[in-house]
Amino acid sequence: MIRLSLATVLMASTVAGCAGAPPVAPASAPRLAAYFDCVRERGGIAISAHRAQSGEDQPENSIQAIEATGRAIPGAILEMDAALTRDGMLVMMHDDSLDRTTTGRGRVADNTLAQVKAARLRAPDGTLTDAAPPTLEEALAAAGRVGAIASIDLKPSSEAATLILARQVVDQVRRSGAQARVILITYTAESARAVAALAPEMMISAGMDDVSGLDGLKAAQILAWTGAGEPRPALWRAVGERGVEAQFGTLGAPGRRLDDAYAADGDVSEYRTLFEHGVTVIATDEPLAVKGVLGAELAAAGRCPR
């Protein structure tokens, strides 16, 4: 039943988007695939900064965070959250509502782009900035200026909504010419297959509990999201044997995330243990701490051509 729904949504959104939409890209392996293969094979590491942040003075999903983190961490992956406004425009916002991170009020989906742009971003340390939430187009341009990879989270409340959002995101990525520096984040096998088919030239982050999660997917296109909190070296080795890079998250709620657990004793060498057990991408709320431990491995990744 879900497959039928996703197929129907995908077909409808494709037809609706035909007029004036950019041409559909050829079904080839993503250009980023060779880069991630090189990182894994050369013993490199990629650091994914949660919500693009590397400091408490940077608002989530902001141009400030994108540029600061991209400059601080060469080749950074910047995880960002896309949402649709009431008038169908793509803006960067983690929450369903504007309330927590901006001066705006109400659900993003109930606000127009103009209303979202009238809001001002607030940083985690409480600093109120003069910046408005960026559009996806603006965020992609900023990531490009600092040579970063944009990892775009697609997480509405249902599978069908995910595909509607994905269609819009893919179209904007293509209009921005950013296909070779974007990852699309999915959470279910069904969504991963549908989004991979929709954007064959882009990398897909696919959540999985075992290697069967790769069924129906092209290994070259996939980064395996293996969760956060509980290290899974057996799974990391298994996906690596299939030519797929393992991602693992040390991020999460303050006080409960591994980032905090690692830092509690003043020694964050556990990040190296993750790397030694087969993780290629560490997704973190403390990207500068990861860089401090794995600087040589980050430099090795920097020698991989993109």
SETI-337511 format. One line per 5 residues: number of its first residue (from 1); their letters; for each residue z, y, x of C-alpha. Coordinates in steps of 0.1 Angstrom, whole numbers, plus 5000, padded with zeros to 4 digits. Each point is the difference from the previous one (the first is absolute). Layout:
N
NUM = a = Z/Y/X | ...
This chain:
306
1 = mirls = 5000/5000/5000 | 5008/5024/5029 | 4968/4991/5018 | 4980/5008/4969 | 5018/5033/4997
6 = latvl = 4994/5010/5036 | 4964/4990/4999 | 4995/5020/4968 | 5018/5031/5014 | 4980/4997/5033
11 = mastv = 4967/4998/4982 | 5008/5028/4976 | 5012/5023/5027 | 4969/4993/5021 | 4976/5008/4972
16 = agcag = 5020/5031/4991 | 4999/5012/5036 | 4962/4995/5005 | 4990/5035/4991 | 5004/5022/5030
21 = appva = 5020/4974/5019 | 4994/4993/5037 | 4979/4970/5008 | 5018/4967/5001 | 5005/4989/5036
26 = pasap = 4983/4968/5014 | 5020/4968/4999 | 5009/4999/5037 | 5032/4994/5020 | 5021/5032/5003
31 = rlaay = 4995/5019/5032 | 5038/5000/5004 | 5001/4962/5000 | 4989/4998/5037 | 5027/5026/5009
36 = fdcvr = 5028/4979/4985 | 4987/4969/5016 | 5000/5017/5033 | 5036/5013/4995 | 5012/4965/4992
41 = erggi = 4981/4983/5028 | 5010/5025/5027 | 5037/4999/4991 | 5000/5034/4984 | 5020/5014/4972
46 = aisah = 4991/5023/4971 | 5027/5022/4984 | 4998/5008/4963 | 5021/5031/4990 | 5014/4997/4965
51 = raqsg = 4988/5029/4978 | 4984/5014/5032 | 5034/5014/5012 | 5015/5000/5035 | 5028/5026/4993
56 = edqpe = 5024/5010/4973 | 4985/5035/5000 | 4967/4987/4988 | 4993/4996/4963 | 4987/4966/4989
61 = nsiqa = 4962/4997/4998 | 4996/5036/5013 | 4974/5015/5024 | 5029/5010/5022 | 5011/4963/5003
66 = ieatg = 4965/4987/5005 | 4993/5024/5028 | 5034/4998/5017 | 5001/4962/4999 | 4964/4996/5010
71 = raipg = 5005/5022/5031 | 5032/4983/5010 | 4987/4964/4997 | 4965/4994/5013 | 4980/4978/4976
76 = ailem = 5027/5001/4973 | 4996/4984/4967 | 5012/5025/4973 | 5011/4983/4968 | 4994/5024/4970
81 = daalt = 5002/4997/4963 | 4972/5011/4977 | 5004/5009/4963 | 4978/5014/4972 | 5007/5032/4982
86 = rdgml = 4995/5006/4963 | 4965/5014/5008 | 4991/4970/5021 | 5005/5015/5035 | 5015/4981/5029
91 = vmmhd = 5031/5014/5016 | 5025/4986/5025 | 5033/4992/4983 | 5023/4970/5004 | 5020/5003/4967
96 = dsldr = 4986/4999/4965 | 5016/5035/4996 | 5000/5032/5020 | 5037/5006/4996 | 5015/4984/5032
101 = tttgr = 4977/5013/5027 | 4987/5033/4985 | 5009/5030/4979 | 4978/4987/4973 | 5012/4980/4969
106 = grvad = 4987/4971/4980 | 4977/4970/5006 | 4971/5005/5023 | 4978/4985/4973 | 5011/5027/4976
111 = ntlaq = 4992/5029/5023 | 4967/5015/5009 | 4988/5005/5036 | 5007/5037/4996 | 5036/4992/4989
116 = vkaar = 5006/4976/5029 | 4986/5026/5024 | 5024/5026/4986 | 5029/4978/5011 | 5015/5003/5035
121 = lrapd = 5010/4971/5022 | 5036/4993/5009 | 5009/4981/5033 | 5026/4972/5001 | 5024/5023/5019
126 = gtltd = 4999/5024/4970 | 4975/5025/5015 | 4978/5017/4974 | 4966/5006/5014 | 4971/5023/4990
131 = aappt = 4976/4970/4998 | 4987/4984/4969 | 4993/4962/4996 | 4967/4993/5016 | 4970/4984/4983
136 = leeal = 4987/4967/5014 | 4970/5019/5014 | 5023/5023/5019 | 5022/4972/5013 | 4970/4981/5013
141 = aaagr = 4987/5030/5018 | 5034/5006/5016 | 5003/4964/5011 | 4965/5003/5015 | 5010/5031/5020
146 = vgaia = 5028/4981/5018 | 4980/4967/5004 | 5023/4980/4977 | 4993/4972/4976 | 5008/5008/4963
151 = sidlk = 5017/4970/4982 | 4998/5008/4963 | 5024/4984/4976 | 4986/4989/4967 | 5030/4992/4979
156 = pssea = 4999/5010/4963 | 5019/4981/4974 | 4973/4974/4992 | 4971/4981/5015 | 4975/5018/4978
161 = atlil = 5014/5034/5010 | 4998/4990/5037 | 4963/4994/4997 | 4994/5033/4982 | 5018/5018/5028
166 = arqvv = 4983/4979/5026 | 4965/5009/4987 | 5009/5037/5002 | 5015/4997/5035 | 4970/4980/5013
171 = dqvrr = 4976/5026/4987 | 5019/5028/5017 | 5003/4981/5033 | 4963/4996/5000 | 4994/5036/4992
176 = sgaqa = 5022/5009/5029 | 4982/4976/5023 | 5033/4985/5009 | 4992/4963/4994 | 5006/4991/5036
181 = rvili = 5035/5015/5001 | 5015/4988/4967 | 5021/4970/4989 | 5004/4994/4962 | 5034/4985/4991
186 = tytae = 5003/4973/4973 | 5029/4979/4989 | 4986/4970/4982 | 4974/4974/5009 | 4980/5010/4969
191 = sarav = 5000/5037/5009 | 4992/4992/5036 | 4969/4980/4990 | 4988/5027/4976 | 5005/5029/5023
196 = aalap = 4984/4981/5030 | 4969/4994/4979 | 5000/5037/4988 | 5002/5013/5036 | 4986/4973/5024
201 = emmis = 4998/5026/5028 | 5037/5009/5000 | 5030/4981/5012 | 5024/4985/4974 | 5037/4995/5003
206 = agmdd = 5008/4969/4980 | 5035/4989/4992 | 5006/4963/5006 | 5028/4974/5002 | 4978/4973/5017
211 = vsgld = 4965/4996/5014 | 4988/4990/4965 | 5000/5037/4993 | 4969/5002/5021 | 4980/4978/4976
216 = glkaa = 4970/5018/4986 | 5002/5028/5027 | 4981/5006/5032 | 5024/4998/5029 | 4983/5028/5019
221 = qilaw = 5007/5024/4972 | 5037/4992/4995 | 5033/5011/5014 | 5028/4977/4988 | 5030/5018/4986
226 = tgage = 5029/4976/5005 | 5028/5021/4984 | 5030/5019/5012 | 5035/4989/5008 | 4997/4964/5010
231 = prpal = 4980/4992/5031 | 4975/4972/4995 | 4987/4988/5035 | 4985/4968/4986 | 4978/5020/4976
236 = wravg = 4991/5025/5027 | 4988/4971/5022 | 4981/4984/4971 | 4981/5030/4990 | 4993/5008/5037
241 = ergve = 4984/4966/5003 | 4977/5009/4972 | 4989/5032/5019 | 5021/5023/4977 | 5024/5026/5012
246 = aqfgt = 5036/4998/4988 | 5018/5031/4986 | 5038/5002/4996 | 5022/5027/4986 | 5033/5013/5014
251 = lgapg = 5000/5028/4974 | 5018/5003/4968 | 5030/5015/4983 | 5023/5019/5025 | 5029/4979/5011
256 = rrldd = 4983/4968/4990 | 4967/5001/5020 | 4996/4982/5033 | 4993/5034/5017 | 5037/5009/4993
261 = ayaad = 5013/4965/5009 | 4982/5001/5033 | 5013/5035/5009 | 5036/4993/4991 | 5010/4988/5034
266 = gdvse = 4978/5025/5019 | 4976/4973/5011 | 4967/4997/4981 | 4985/4973/5022 | 4996/4978/4969
271 = yrtlf = 4966/5018/4995 | 4988/4982/5032 | 5012/4967/4986 | 4978/5005/4969 | 4970/5006/5023
276 = ehgvt = 5008/4970/5021 | 5001/4978/4969 | 4965/5010/4989 | 5002/5033/4981 | 4970/5023/5006
281 = viatd = 5009/5028/4976 | 5036/5012/4996 | 5004/5022/4969 | 5030/5022/5005 | 5020/5030/4989
286 = eplav = 5007/5006/5037 | 4966/5000/5017 | 5013/5020/5031 | 5026/4973/5006 | 4974/4973/4999
291 = kgvlg = 4979/5020/5024 | 5029/5003/5024 | 5004/4963/5002 | 4964/4989/4999 | 4983/5029/5019
296 = aelaa = 4981/4977/5023 | 4987/4979/4971 | 4990/5032/4982 | 4981/5010/5031 | 4983/4966/5000
301 = agrcp = 4989/5005/4965 | 4986/5034/5010 | 4975/4983/5023 | 4984/4983/4970 | 4969/5017/4989
306 = r = 4998/5015/4965
